[in-house]
Amino acid sequence: MHTFIGLLAFLVTATNIRAMESPSSVTDLGSNSILAGVTLRETEDLLVEEYESIELATEVSYLEAQAIRPRGYFQSQGSDLSGETVSGFDPGLVSPPTSLVNAVRVQTEFAETTDTIEVKTRNDIIEHIVEDGENIGSIARLYDIQTATVLQANNLNARSLIRPGQKLVIPPVDGLIYTVKSGDTLNKISNTYKSDVDKILAMNGLGSASSLSIGQKLILPDGKVPPPPPQARKVITTNLSQVFTPSPAASSSSSRLLWPTSARRITQYYKYGHAGLDIAGPVGTPIYAADGGVVMTSGWNSGGYGYMILIDHGNGLYTRYGHSSRLLVQKGDRVNRGDVISLMGSTGRSTGPHLHFEVLVGGIYSRVNPLDYIK
């Protein structure tokens, strides 16, 4: 134990003697000692890392006269890390990032110049060549006009397609482009297209309203295409009877009677107790005069025929048409063979729409089988 204490005292004395002989080595004194090599190896590495780095703190103020104002301080092995500025510090040794300086400078110059930019108003019509990816809407926004203005100036509609390389006419303002015609006056054009006369004069550089020439193109600010005039209604007049009257049946020079309707289905034949021929069909089916003659009766029959017509064909030949829904002739009318005289129905004593057709020979009560007289 006494030996170790003596050795330690010797080492301390030797160290003090070296320090007196070489003051410049004070800084490295701790690192060269044997004790430091035993106990402070990890601390030495940490001190070396701190000594080799210089911390730079930069504040940027946008409210001062300068765009950037750096304030820096060192943190070295000998400082107390309080942020105190190292004496003899040269601000020129610390340079702020160049990109940040440039960014702020550009922003400052832009802010100073935007207030003095003057936008020149265009008064002439120009051409625009369509590029890839453009459409009518994007082109209109490019020139700060409405899409409808571009469409109208180029005779296009909302469904029109444009292609790269196509030339489009671009008016300077929203409105219309109008070509002056014979007889036009500025007031007439203004009233028709709802554009102000003074604006037209100013936009087109006209000295007066009389400075117009045929074929001249005018820009009509805020002009609108007038709506087309309303079309006159076409009134078609016709005889009401022609609307409901079908075409007559084909006439024939035959002496035999014509089939009296367009329907063909016989539901009941001539027989005892049924002195006629029943022909069924839809309500409204046309009924024809079996031959030419004079209408003796046309009206309601209370004996069961309903609406009935009786025609005198001459030479003692008559025909009767019963159960009609509508009568188209009157008593005393002269009819021709095949004329439509009524429409099929189910009036009177009837179980369904049909024509009850009778043929009478020698008097109005002598009924015969119609099939013997029909072709």
C-alpha positions as CSV (number, residue, x, y, z in Angstrom):
1,M,0.0,0.0,0.0
2,H,2.8,2.4,0.8
3,T,4.5,1.5,-2.5
4,F,1.3,2.5,-4.5
5,I,0.9,5.8,-2.8
6,G,4.6,6.6,-3.4
7,L,4.2,5.7,-7.1
8,L,1.2,8.0,-7.5
9,A,2.9,10.9,-5.8
10,F,5.8,10.5,-8.2
11,L,3.6,10.6,-11.2
12,V,1.8,13.8,-10.1
13,T,5.1,15.5,-9.4
14,A,6.5,14.6,-12.8
15,T,3.4,15.9,-14.5
16,N,3.6,19.3,-12.8
17,I,7.2,19.7,-13.8
18,R,6.3,19.1,-17.5
19,A,3.5,21.6,-17.3
20,M,5.8,24.3,-16.1
21,E,8.4,23.6,-18.8
22,S,5.8,23.6,-21.7
23,P,2.7,25.8,-21.1
24,S,1.5,25.3,-24.7
25,S,0.8,21.7,-24.0
26,V,-1.8,22.3,-21.3
27,T,-4.6,21.5,-23.6
28,D,-3.2,18.0,-24.3
29,L,-2.1,17.5,-20.7
30,G,-5.0,15.4,-19.6
31,S,-5.0,13.3,-22.7
32,N,-1.3,12.3,-22.4
33,S,-1.5,11.4,-18.8
34,I,-1.5,7.7,-17.8
35,L,-4.5,8.3,-15.5
36,A,-6.5,9.8,-18.4
37,G,-5.7,6.8,-20.5
38,V,-7.1,4.6,-17.8
39,T,-10.3,6.5,-16.9
40,L,-11.3,8.9,-19.6
41,R,-11.1,7.1,-22.9
42,E,-14.9,7.4,-23.7
43,T,-15.0,11.0,-22.7
44,E,-12.1,11.9,-25.0
45,D,-14.1,10.7,-28.0
46,L,-17.1,12.8,-27.1
47,L,-15.0,15.9,-26.6
48,V,-13.2,15.5,-30.0
49,E,-16.6,15.3,-31.8
50,E,-17.9,18.5,-30.1
51,Y,-14.6,20.3,-30.7
52,E,-14.6,19.6,-34.5
53,S,-18.2,20.8,-35.1
54,I,-19.3,24.4,-35.2
55,E,-23.0,24.9,-34.6
56,L,-24.6,27.7,-36.7
57,A,-28.0,29.0,-35.7
58,T,-29.6,31.3,-38.2
59,E,-32.7,33.3,-37.8
60,V,-34.5,34.7,-40.8
61,S,-36.5,37.8,-40.4
62,Y,-38.8,39.0,-43.2
63,L,-39.8,42.1,-41.4
64,E,-36.5,43.9,-41.4
65,A,-35.0,46.0,-44.2
66,Q,-32.7,43.1,-45.2
67,A,-34.1,39.8,-46.5
68,I,-31.8,37.8,-44.2
69,R,-30.1,38.7,-41.0
70,P,-27.9,35.9,-39.5
71,R,-27.1,35.8,-35.9
72,G,-24.5,33.2,-35.1
73,Y,-22.5,31.8,-32.1
74,F,-19.9,29.1,-31.4
75,Q,-20.3,26.2,-29.0
76,S,-16.8,24.9,-28.3
77,Q,-15.2,22.9,-25.7
78,G,-14.4,26.0,-23.7
79,S,-17.9,27.6,-23.8
80,D,-20.7,27.2,-21.2
81,L,-23.3,26.4,-23.9
82,S,-25.3,29.5,-23.0
83,G,-25.3,30.9,-26.5
84,E,-22.9,33.7,-25.6
85,T,-21.2,35.2,-28.7
86,V,-17.5,34.3,-29.1
87,S,-15.4,37.4,-28.9
88,G,-13.7,38.4,-32.1
89,F,-16.4,36.6,-34.2
90,D,-16.3,37.7,-37.9
91,P,-19.8,37.6,-39.5
92,G,-18.2,37.2,-42.8
93,L,-17.1,33.7,-41.8
94,V,-20.7,32.5,-41.6
95,S,-22.7,32.6,-44.9
96,P,-26.4,31.8,-45.0
97,P,-27.6,29.3,-47.6
98,T,-27.4,30.8,-51.1
99,S,-30.7,29.2,-52.3
100,L,-32.7,30.8,-49.5
101,V,-31.2,34.2,-50.2
102,N,-32.1,33.9,-53.8
103,A,-35.6,32.7,-53.1
104,V,-36.3,35.7,-50.8
105,R,-34.7,38.1,-53.3
106,V,-36.9,36.9,-56.1
107,Q,-40.0,37.2,-54.0
108,T,-39.1,40.7,-52.9
109,E,-38.4,41.9,-56.5
110,F,-41.7,40.4,-57.7
111,A,-43.6,42.2,-55.0
112,E,-42.0,45.4,-56.0
113,T,-42.7,45.1,-59.7
114,T,-46.2,43.6,-59.9
115,D,-47.9,46.9,-58.8
116,T,-46.4,48.7,-61.8
117,I,-47.4,46.2,-64.6
118,E,-49.8,47.7,-67.1
119,V,-52.2,45.4,-68.9
120,K,-52.7,46.4,-72.5
121,T,-56.3,46.1,-73.8
122,R,-56.6,44.4,-77.2
123,N,-59.0,45.9,-79.8
124,D,-58.3,43.7,-82.8
125,I,-59.3,40.2,-83.8
126,I,-56.5,37.6,-83.8
127,E,-56.0,34.0,-84.8
128,H,-55.2,31.2,-82.5
129,I,-53.7,27.9,-83.7
130,V,-55.0,25.0,-81.7
131,E,-52.3,23.0,-79.9
132,D,-52.4,19.4,-78.5
133,G,-54.5,19.1,-75.4
134,E,-56.5,22.3,-75.9
135,N,-60.2,22.7,-76.1
136,I,-62.7,25.5,-76.6
137,G,-63.0,26.1,-72.8
138,S,-59.2,26.3,-72.2
139,I,-58.7,28.6,-75.2
140,A,-61.4,30.9,-74.0
141,R,-59.8,31.1,-70.5
142,L,-56.5,31.8,-72.1
143,Y,-57.9,35.0,-73.7
144,D,-60.2,35.8,-70.7
145,I,-63.4,35.5,-72.8
146,Q,-66.4,33.3,-72.6
147,T,-66.7,29.9,-74.4
148,A,-69.8,31.1,-76.2
149,T,-67.9,34.0,-77.7
150,V,-65.3,31.6,-79.3
151,L,-68.0,29.3,-80.5
152,Q,-70.0,32.1,-82.2
153,A,-67.0,33.7,-83.8
154,N,-66.0,30.4,-85.4
155,N,-69.5,29.2,-86.3
156,L,-69.2,26.3,-83.9
157,N,-71.6,24.7,-81.4
158,A,-71.2,22.9,-78.1
159,R,-70.7,19.5,-79.9
160,S,-68.1,20.8,-82.4
161,L,-64.7,19.2,-82.4
162,I,-61.4,21.1,-82.9
163,R,-58.1,19.6,-83.9
164,P,-54.4,20.6,-83.4
165,G,-53.4,23.0,-86.1
166,Q,-56.9,24.4,-86.6
167,K,-57.1,28.2,-86.8
168,L,-59.7,29.9,-84.6
169,V,-60.8,33.5,-84.6
170,I,-60.5,35.2,-81.2
171,P,-62.4,38.4,-80.5
172,P,-60.8,40.9,-78.1
173,V,-63.9,41.0,-75.8
174,D,-67.1,39.0,-75.2
175,G,-69.7,39.7,-77.8
176,L,-70.2,39.1,-81.5
177,I,-68.4,39.7,-84.8
178,Y,-70.8,41.2,-87.3
179,T,-70.3,41.8,-91.1
180,V,-72.0,45.0,-92.2
181,K,-74.7,44.5,-94.9
182,S,-76.5,46.8,-97.3
183,G,-79.0,49.0,-95.4
184,D,-77.4,48.5,-92.0
185,T,-77.0,51.5,-89.6
186,L,-75.2,51.5,-86.3
187,N,-78.4,52.0,-84.4
188,K,-80.1,49.2,-86.2
189,I,-77.2,46.8,-85.5
190,S,-77.1,48.0,-81.9
191,N,-80.8,47.4,-81.3
192,T,-80.8,44.0,-83.0
193,Y,-77.8,42.6,-81.2
194,K,-78.2,44.4,-77.9
195,S,-74.8,46.1,-78.0
196,D,-74.1,49.7,-76.9
197,V,-73.5,52.2,-79.7
198,D,-70.7,54.0,-77.8
199,K,-68.9,50.7,-77.1
200,I,-69.1,49.7,-80.7
201,L,-67.6,53.1,-81.8
202,A,-64.8,52.8,-79.3
203,M,-63.9,49.2,-79.9
204,N,-63.9,49.6,-83.7
205,G,-62.2,53.0,-83.8
206,L,-65.1,54.6,-85.6
207,G,-65.3,58.3,-85.7
208,S,-69.1,58.4,-86.1
209,A,-72.1,56.2,-86.7
210,S,-71.9,56.9,-90.4
211,S,-68.5,55.4,-90.8
212,L,-69.8,52.1,-92.0
213,S,-69.0,50.2,-95.2
214,I,-70.6,47.1,-96.6
215,G,-68.5,44.0,-95.8
216,Q,-66.8,45.7,-92.8
217,K,-66.4,43.5,-89.8
218,L,-67.5,45.0,-86.5
219,I,-66.9,43.8,-83.0
220,L,-70.1,44.2,-81.0
221,P,-69.1,44.2,-77.2
222,D,-71.6,42.2,-75.1
223,G,-73.6,41.5,-78.3
224,K,-76.1,38.6,-78.3
225,V,-77.6,36.6,-81.2
226,P,-81.3,37.4,-81.4
227,P,-83.7,34.5,-81.0
228,P,-85.3,33.2,-84.2
229,P,-88.7,34.6,-85.0
230,P,-91.6,32.4,-83.9
231,Q,-93.0,30.2,-86.7
232,A,-96.5,30.9,-87.8
233,R,-98.9,28.1,-87.0
234,K,-100.2,26.3,-90.0
235,V,-104.0,25.8,-89.7
236,I,-105.4,23.0,-91.7
237,T,-109.2,23.1,-92.3
238,T,-111.1,20.1,-93.4
239,N,-114.6,18.9,-93.5
240,L,-115.5,17.0,-90.3
241,S,-117.3,14.4,-92.3
242,Q,-114.1,13.7,-94.3
243,V,-112.2,13.0,-91.1
244,F,-114.6,10.2,-90.0
245,T,-115.7,9.0,-93.4
246,P,-113.7,6.1,-94.9
247,S,-113.0,5.9,-98.6
248,P,-115.9,4.5,-100.6
249,A,-115.9,0.9,-101.8
250,A,-114.8,0.2,-105.4
251,S,-117.8,0.7,-107.7
252,S,-118.8,-1.9,-110.3
253,S,-120.9,-1.8,-113.4
254,S,-122.4,-5.2,-112.4
255,S,-126.1,-5.4,-112.0
256,R,-125.7,-7.4,-108.8
257,L,-125.5,-5.6,-105.4
258,L,-122.2,-4.7,-103.7
259,W,-121.0,-6.4,-100.5
260,P,-122.2,-3.7,-98.0
261,T,-119.2,-3.5,-95.6
262,S,-115.5,-4.1,-95.3
263,A,-116.1,-6.8,-92.7
264,R,-116.5,-10.4,-94.1
265,R,-117.6,-12.7,-91.2
266,I,-121.2,-13.8,-91.4
267,T,-122.6,-14.6,-88.0
268,Q,-126.2,-15.4,-89.1
269,Y,-127.7,-16.2,-92.4
270,Y,-131.1,-15.5,-94.0
271,K,-133.7,-18.1,-92.7
272,Y,-137.2,-18.3,-91.3
273,G,-137.6,-15.9,-88.5
274,H,-134.4,-14.0,-89.5
275,A,-135.1,-12.1,-92.8
276,G,-131.6,-10.8,-93.4
277,L,-127.8,-11.4,-93.2
278,D,-125.8,-10.5,-90.1
279,I,-122.1,-9.5,-90.8
280,A,-120.0,-8.9,-87.7
281,G,-117.1,-6.5,-87.3
282,P,-115.6,-3.8,-85.0
283,V,-117.6,-0.8,-84.1
284,G,-116.9,2.0,-86.6
285,T,-116.4,-0.4,-89.6
286,P,-117.7,1.4,-92.7
287,I,-121.0,0.4,-94.3
288,Y,-121.5,1.0,-98.0
289,A,-124.5,1.6,-100.2
290,A,-125.1,-1.7,-102.1
291,D,-126.1,0.3,-105.1
292,G,-127.0,3.8,-106.1
293,G,-130.3,5.3,-105.1
294,V,-132.2,7.7,-102.8
295,V,-132.3,7.5,-99.0
296,M,-135.9,6.9,-97.9
297,T,-135.2,6.5,-94.1
298,S,-132.2,7.5,-91.9
299,G,-132.7,7.6,-88.2
300,W,-133.7,5.6,-85.1
301,N,-136.0,2.6,-85.6
302,S,-138.0,1.5,-82.5
303,G,-138.8,-1.9,-84.0
304,G,-135.3,-3.2,-83.0
305,Y,-133.1,-2.1,-85.9
306,G,-131.6,0.8,-83.8
307,Y,-130.0,3.4,-86.1
308,M,-131.3,2.3,-89.6
309,I,-131.0,3.4,-93.2
310,L,-133.4,2.4,-96.1
311,I,-132.4,3.1,-99.7
312,D,-134.7,2.9,-102.8
313,H,-132.6,1.7,-105.7
314,G,-135.6,1.9,-108.2
315,N,-137.5,-0.8,-110.1
316,G,-138.9,-2.1,-106.8
317,L,-135.5,-2.9,-105.2
318,Y,-134.7,-1.7,-101.7
319,T,-131.9,-2.4,-99.2
320,R,-131.9,-1.9,-95.4
321,Y,-128.9,-1.4,-93.0
322,G,-129.6,-1.9,-89.3
323,H,-127.8,-1.5,-85.9
324,S,-125.4,1.3,-87.0
325,S,-123.5,3.3,-84.5
326,R,-123.5,6.5,-86.6
327,L,-125.5,7.6,-89.7
328,L,-123.7,9.6,-92.4
329,V,-126.6,10.4,-94.7
330,Q,-130.0,11.9,-94.3
331,K,-133.4,11.2,-95.8
332,G,-133.6,12.4,-99.4
333,D,-129.9,12.2,-100.0
334,R,-128.8,10.6,-103.3
335,V,-126.1,8.1,-102.9
336,N,-123.9,6.2,-105.3
337,R,-122.8,2.6,-105.3
338,G,-120.1,2.1,-102.7
339,D,-120.6,5.4,-100.8
340,V,-120.1,5.2,-97.0
341,I,-123.5,5.7,-95.5
342,S,-123.0,4.7,-91.9
343,L,-120.6,3.1,-89.4
344,M,-121.1,-0.4,-87.8
345,G,-122.5,-0.6,-84.3
346,S,-124.7,-2.5,-81.9
347,T,-127.8,-0.3,-81.5
348,G,-131.3,-1.6,-81.1
349,R,-131.9,-5.3,-80.3
350,S,-128.3,-6.5,-80.8
351,T,-126.0,-8.8,-79.0
352,G,-122.8,-7.3,-80.5
353,P,-121.5,-5.0,-83.2
354,H,-122.7,-6.1,-86.6
355,L,-124.6,-5.0,-89.7
356,H,-128.0,-6.5,-90.3
357,F,-128.5,-6.3,-94.1
358,E,-131.8,-6.9,-95.9
359,V,-132.7,-7.0,-99.5
360,L,-136.4,-6.2,-100.4
361,V,-137.9,-6.8,-103.8
362,G,-141.4,-5.5,-105.0
363,G,-142.1,-3.6,-101.8
364,I,-140.6,-2.7,-98.4
365,Y,-142.0,-5.8,-96.8
366,S,-141.0,-8.5,-99.2
367,R,-137.6,-9.6,-97.9
368,V,-135.4,-12.1,-99.8
369,N,-132.2,-13.8,-99.3
370,P,-129.4,-11.1,-99.7
371,L,-126.9,-13.7,-101.0
372,D,-129.0,-14.2,-104.1
373,Y,-128.4,-10.6,-105.1
374,I,-124.9,-10.0,-103.9
375,K,-122.1,-10.7,-106.3
